[in-house]
Amino acid sequence: MKHFLIYTVKIIVVTLLIAFMLDGLYTLIFMQSKNRGKIETVFNSKAQKYDVVILGSSRANNHFVSQMFEDKGLKTFNYGMSGGHLFEASLMLKLMIERKYDIKNVILEADLNLSNDQESDGVSAKFLPYIHNSEVIREHFSNQQDFNELYFIPFYRYIKFDSKIGFREIVKIESGETTNALDNLGFYPLEKHKNGNMKNNIVNLNPLKHNKYYEEIKNICKANKINFIPVMTPMCENVVGMNYFDKVKKAYPEIHNYENVVIENKYFSSCGHMTSAGAKIFTSRILNDFFKK
């Protein structure tokens, strides 16, 4: 029995040592990554100056044409993240502030994402390699149900989210493979597809009366003297339940409603995402309304 216990302890110790070594190695590699995605680019950056920073989900990523802002002399980057929620948008802004970014205006896509205050596992996982190296990331995740496992168990986060931050991603970082996430100043243009989903039902969708992460973004902007521009972006004409946007306006009267600026189906790749042509019409309206001077 004694030999068995000693053998078991040895296995546990060796396993922990390997886990600590792999955790350190993976983290070190992520700390060198600068061209794979928006999160690691911000984390590994030095102080930047922006006239306009765009935050939100894919409905920000696909709807704000960064180059059109640049053409007006406004240094801009679209940090919208496909699949992201306000949980990640708030953390991205916190990271920028932690990195001493000088930002004049934040445009936040705040519409469908106001209906929840949960994290998006697929997107939030990309912050986790840095959880021991950033106080704002640690604090942001501290109230999540699995925080203790993610923070204290070595290599656990890399195993749990292997598809996002696991071995394949490490290989791609080491090989210098890039993605298109940083192309077009962060804007991802879409084209019209005949099989695009042009029907959407949001009848049962309701905005939270108090979305924690929306309020965080608003308060961060106020504290750092950043002009905060929250907007609702367009959806196609086939959507059922468009009174959702009226509910948003009632709960958050400061959010500017642009859901009907572009409505024709020909300008949409899917019901919730405009094509590049639609995005240009929408961006032109935003520039005219907020940056004309």
HUZI-V363580 format. One record per pair of residues at least 4 apart in sequence whose C-alpha atoms are under 8 Angstrom apart, sorted by sequence separation. I is the first residue (numbers start at 1). J is the second residue. D is the distance in Angstrom with one decimal. If there is no record, write none. Layout:
BEGIN
I_J_D, I_J_D
END
This chain:
BEGIN
1_5_6.3, 2_6_6.3, 3_7_6.1, 4_8_6.1, 5_9_6.1, 6_10_6.2, 7_11_6.3, 8_12_6.3, 9_13_6.1, 10_14_6.1, 11_15_6.0, 12_16_6.1, 13_17_6.2, 14_18_6.2, 15_19_6.1, 16_20_6.1, 17_21_6.1, 18_22_6.0, 19_23_5.9, 20_24_6.1, 21_25_6.1, 22_26_6.0, 23_27_6.1, 24_28_6.0, 25_29_6.3, 26_30_6.3, 27_31_6.1, 28_32_6.7, 29_33_6.7, 36_40_7.3, 37_41_6.2, 38_42_6.2, 39_43_6.2, 40_44_5.9, 41_45_6.0, 56_60_5.1, 57_61_6.3, 58_62_5.7, 59_63_5.8, 60_64_6.0, 65_69_7.3, 66_70_6.5, 67_71_6.0, 68_72_6.7, 69_73_6.7, 70_74_4.7, 80_84_7.8, 84_88_6.1, 85_89_6.5, 86_90_5.9, 87_91_6.5, 88_92_6.0, 89_93_6.4, 90_94_6.3, 91_95_6.1, 92_96_6.4, 93_97_6.3, 94_98_6.1, 95_99_6.1, 96_100_6.3, 97_101_5.5, 110_114_6.2, 111_115_7.9, 120_124_5.7, 121_125_5.8, 122_126_7.5, 123_127_7.8, 124_128_7.2, 125_129_8.0, 127_131_6.9, 130_134_6.1, 131_135_7.6, 134_138_6.3, 135_139_6.1, 136_140_5.9, 137_141_6.3, 138_142_6.0, 139_143_7.8, 143_147_6.9, 146_150_6.3, 147_151_5.9, 148_152_5.6, 149_153_5.3, 150_154_8.0, 155_159_6.4, 156_160_6.1, 157_161_6.1, 158_162_5.4, 161_165_6.0, 162_166_3.8, 165_169_5.6, 166_170_6.4, 167_171_6.3, 168_172_6.3, 169_173_6.2, 170_174_6.2, 171_175_6.1, 172_176_6.2, 173_177_6.1, 182_186_4.8, 183_187_7.0, 184_188_7.0, 192_196_7.5, 211_215_6.3, 212_216_6.2, 213_217_6.2, 214_218_6.3, 215_219_6.1, 216_220_6.0, 217_221_6.2, 218_222_6.3, 219_223_6.1, 220_224_6.2, 221_225_5.8, 222_226_6.1, 235_239_7.1, 242_246_7.7, 243_247_6.5, 244_248_6.4, 245_249_6.2, 246_250_6.2, 247_251_6.2, 248_252_5.7, 249_253_4.8, 259_263_7.8, 263_267_7.5, 264_268_7.4, 268_272_7.5, 269_273_5.8, 270_274_6.9, 274_278_5.3, 275_279_6.1, 276_280_6.2, 277_281_6.6, 278_282_6.3, 279_283_5.9, 280_284_6.0, 281_285_6.5, 282_286_6.4, 283_287_6.1, 284_288_6.2, 285_289_6.1, 286_290_6.0, 287_291_4.9, 288_292_4.9, 35_40_7.9, 36_41_7.5, 55_60_6.5, 56_61_7.2, 58_63_8.0, 69_74_5.3, 70_75_5.5, 84_89_7.3, 96_101_5.3, 97_102_7.9, 119_124_6.4, 142_147_5.7, 148_153_7.5, 161_166_6.6, 162_167_6.8, 163_168_7.5, 164_169_6.8, 165_170_7.2, 172_177_5.2, 173_178_8.0, 181_186_6.1, 182_187_7.9, 183_188_7.6, 210_215_7.6, 221_226_4.6, 222_227_7.6, 248_253_7.6, 249_254_7.5, 262_267_7.4, 268_273_5.8, 269_274_5.5, 274_279_5.9, 286_291_7.5, 287_292_6.2, 34_40_5.9, 35_41_6.4, 54_60_7.1, 55_61_8.0, 69_75_7.1, 70_76_6.2, 131_137_5.5, 132_138_6.9, 141_147_6.3, 150_156_6.1, 151_157_8.0, 163_169_7.9, 172_178_7.9, 221_227_6.7, 222_228_7.7, 249_255_6.5, 265_271_7.6, 268_274_4.0, 269_275_5.2, 33_40_6.2, 34_41_4.6, 69_76_6.4, 130_137_7.3, 131_138_5.2, 149_156_6.9, 150_157_5.2, 158_165_5.9, 159_166_6.7, 181_188_7.5, 221_228_6.1, 248_255_7.9, 249_256_7.9, 267_274_5.7, 268_275_5.0, 33_41_7.1, 149_157_7.8, 158_166_5.4, 249_257_7.3, 267_275_5.5, 31_40_7.7, 67_76_7.7, 80_89_7.7, 128_137_7.8, 267_276_7.9, 30_40_7.4, 34_44_6.5, 54_64_7.7, 66_76_5.9, 127_137_7.1, 218_228_6.7, 267_277_6.3, 268_278_6.7, 33_44_7.3, 34_45_7.9, 66_77_6.0, 267_278_4.7, 32_44_7.2, 66_78_6.2, 245_257_7.4, 31_44_6.6, 65_78_7.9, 232_245_7.7, 64_78_7.1, 245_259_7.5, 262_278_6.7, 61_78_6.4, 60_78_7.5, 61_79_6.9, 61_80_4.3, 132_151_7.4, 262_281_7.4, 60_80_5.0, 61_81_6.0, 131_151_7.0, 262_282_6.8, 59_80_7.6, 60_81_7.6, 61_82_6.6, 261_282_6.7, 52_74_6.7, 54_76_7.8, 58_80_6.1, 128_150_8.0, 51_74_5.4, 52_75_6.3, 53_76_5.8, 54_77_6.4, 55_78_6.7, 56_79_7.3, 57_80_5.2, 58_81_5.5, 59_82_7.7, 232_255_7.0, 50_74_7.7, 51_75_5.1, 52_76_4.7, 53_77_5.4, 54_78_4.7, 55_79_5.2, 56_80_4.6, 57_81_4.8, 58_82_3.9, 230_254_7.4, 231_255_5.3, 232_256_6.2, 233_257_7.2, 234_258_6.0, 235_259_6.0, 50_75_5.2, 51_76_6.0, 52_77_6.8, 53_78_6.2, 54_79_5.5, 55_80_4.7, 56_81_6.4, 57_82_5.2, 58_83_6.2, 230_255_5.0, 231_256_4.6, 232_257_4.9, 233_258_5.2, 234_259_3.7, 235_260_7.3, 49_75_7.8, 50_76_5.8, 53_79_6.9, 54_80_6.3, 55_81_7.8, 57_83_5.9, 58_84_7.2, 229_255_7.5, 230_256_6.3, 231_257_5.9, 232_258_5.3, 233_259_4.8, 234_260_5.7, 236_262_7.5, 237_263_5.1, 50_77_7.7, 57_84_4.8, 86_113_6.4, 229_256_7.8, 231_258_6.7, 232_259_5.8, 234_261_6.4, 235_262_7.4, 236_263_4.7, 237_264_6.0, 238_265_7.9, 56_84_7.0, 57_85_6.0, 85_113_5.8, 86_114_7.4, 129_157_7.8, 234_262_5.8, 235_263_6.2, 236_264_6.1, 237_265_6.4, 56_85_7.0, 57_86_7.8, 128_157_7.0, 129_158_7.8, 234_263_6.7, 236_265_5.5, 56_86_6.7, 87_117_6.4, 85_116_7.9, 86_117_6.8, 87_118_6.5, 88_119_6.9, 57_89_7.9, 85_117_7.5, 87_119_5.3, 88_120_7.5, 236_268_6.5, 239_271_7.1, 56_89_5.7, 85_118_7.2, 86_119_7.8, 87_120_7.6, 235_268_8.0, 238_271_7.3, 55_89_5.9, 85_119_6.4, 236_270_7.8, 237_271_7.9, 84_119_7.8, 85_120_6.1, 88_123_7.2, 236_271_4.9, 84_120_5.7, 88_124_6.1, 125_161_6.5, 129_165_7.6, 235_271_5.7, 236_272_6.6, 83_120_6.9, 202_239_7.4, 203_240_6.3, 204_241_7.8, 207_244_7.7, 235_272_5.0, 98_136_7.5, 126_164_6.8, 198_236_7.3, 200_238_6.9, 201_239_5.8, 202_240_6.1, 203_241_4.1, 206_244_6.5, 234_272_7.3, 235_273_6.9, 83_122_7.4, 84_123_5.8, 125_164_6.8, 126_165_6.5, 199_238_5.7, 200_239_4.9, 201_240_4.7, 202_241_5.0, 203_242_7.5, 205_244_6.8, 234_273_7.9, 235_274_7.7, 83_123_6.7, 84_124_7.8, 125_165_7.2, 198_238_6.7, 199_239_6.0, 200_240_6.3, 201_241_6.1, 202_242_7.2, 203_243_7.9, 207_247_7.0, 234_274_7.7, 38_79_6.6, 95_136_6.8, 203_244_7.2, 206_247_7.2, 207_248_6.0, 81_123_7.7, 94_136_6.6, 95_137_7.7, 122_164_6.9, 202_244_7.2, 206_248_8.0, 209_251_6.0, 207_251_7.7, 91_136_7.5, 91_137_7.0, 60_108_7.7, 60_109_5.6, 91_140_6.9, 42_92_8.0, 53_103_7.1, 59_109_7.0, 50_101_7.7, 52_103_6.7, 55_106_7.3, 43_95_6.7, 47_99_5.5, 48_100_7.3, 49_101_5.9, 50_102_6.2, 51_103_5.9, 52_104_6.3, 53_105_6.3, 54_106_5.9, 55_107_6.2, 56_108_5.8, 57_109_7.2, 39_92_7.1, 42_95_7.1, 43_96_7.9, 46_99_6.1, 47_100_5.0, 48_101_4.8, 49_102_4.6, 50_103_4.9, 51_104_4.9, 52_105_4.8, 53_106_4.9, 54_107_4.8, 55_108_4.9, 56_109_4.9, 42_96_6.7, 45_99_7.3, 46_100_7.6, 47_101_4.8, 48_102_6.1, 49_103_6.0, 50_104_6.5, 51_105_5.9, 52_106_5.8, 53_107_6.2, 54_108_6.0, 55_109_6.3, 56_110_7.0, 46_101_8.0, 47_102_7.3, 50_105_7.9, 52_107_7.1, 54_109_7.8, 43_99_7.5, 57_113_7.6, 42_99_8.0, 198_265_7.5, 198_269_7.9, 200_271_6.3, 197_269_7.8, 198_270_5.2, 199_271_6.0, 200_272_7.9, 196_269_5.8, 197_270_4.9, 198_271_4.6, 192_266_7.4, 196_270_4.9, 197_271_6.1, 192_267_7.5, 196_271_7.9, 192_268_6.5, 193_269_5.9, 191_268_7.9, 192_269_4.6, 191_269_5.8, 192_270_8.0, 190_269_6.4, 190_273_7.9, 192_275_6.1, 190_274_6.9, 191_275_4.9, 190_275_4.6, 191_276_6.3, 40_126_7.8, 189_275_6.5, 190_276_5.4, 39_126_6.9, 40_127_7.7, 189_276_4.9, 39_127_6.7, 115_205_6.7, 115_206_5.5, 116_207_7.3, 115_207_4.0, 116_208_6.6, 114_207_5.1, 115_208_5.3, 114_208_6.1, 117_211_6.1, 112_207_7.4, 116_211_7.2, 117_212_6.6, 111_207_8.0, 115_211_7.9, 117_213_6.7, 114_211_6.3, 30_129_6.7, 31_130_7.7, 30_130_8.0, 114_214_7.5, 27_129_5.5, 26_129_7.7, 27_130_7.0, 110_214_7.8, 80_186_7.4, 78_185_6.2, 79_186_6.0, 80_187_7.9, 77_185_5.2, 78_186_4.5, 76_185_7.3, 77_186_5.8, 78_187_5.6, 77_187_7.9, 106_221_7.6, 67_184_7.1, 66_184_7.1, 67_185_7.0, 66_185_5.8, 66_186_7.2, 106_226_6.8, 108_228_7.7, 110_230_6.0, 111_231_7.4, 66_187_6.1, 104_225_7.7, 105_226_5.5, 106_227_6.2, 107_228_6.4, 108_229_6.2, 109_230_6.0, 110_231_5.7, 111_232_5.0, 65_187_5.8, 104_226_5.1, 105_227_4.6, 106_228_5.2, 107_229_4.7, 108_230_4.6, 109_231_5.2, 110_232_5.6, 111_233_7.2, 64_187_6.5, 90_213_5.9, 103_226_6.3, 104_227_6.1, 105_228_6.0, 106_229_6.0, 107_230_5.7, 108_231_6.2, 109_232_5.9, 63_187_7.6, 90_214_7.3, 93_217_7.3, 105_229_7.2, 107_231_7.2, 109_233_6.8, 61_186_7.0, 62_187_6.0, 61_187_5.4, 62_188_5.1, 63_189_7.9, 87_213_5.6, 90_216_6.6, 94_220_7.7, 61_188_5.8, 62_189_5.7, 86_213_5.6, 90_217_5.4, 62_190_6.8, 86_214_6.4, 89_217_8.0, 23_154_5.9, 23_155_4.7, 22_155_6.6, 20_154_5.4, 111_245_7.2, 114_248_8.0, 19_154_5.6, 20_155_6.8, 23_158_7.7, 19_155_5.5, 36_173_7.2, 111_248_7.0, 16_154_7.6, 30_170_7.6, 33_173_6.3, 29_170_7.0, 36_177_7.4, 36_178_5.2, 37_179_6.9, 30_173_7.6, 35_178_5.8, 36_179_5.4, 38_181_6.7, 26_170_7.0, 29_173_7.4, 35_179_7.3, 37_181_5.5, 38_182_6.7, 29_174_7.5, 36_181_7.2, 37_182_6.5, 110_255_7.5, 36_182_7.9, 35_182_7.4, 38_186_8.0, 63_233_7.6, 60_233_8.0, 59_233_7.1, 63_273_7.3, 62_273_6.7, 63_274_6.4, 62_274_6.8, 68_280_7.9, 59_272_7.2, 62_275_7.6, 63_276_7.7, 59_273_6.1, 62_276_7.6, 65_279_6.5, 58_273_7.8, 63_278_7.8, 64_279_6.1, 65_280_6.3, 68_283_7.4, 63_279_4.6, 64_280_7.6, 68_284_7.6, 62_279_7.1, 63_280_7.8, 64_282_7.5, 65_283_6.2, 69_287_7.2, 63_282_7.2, 64_283_5.6, 63_283_7.2
END
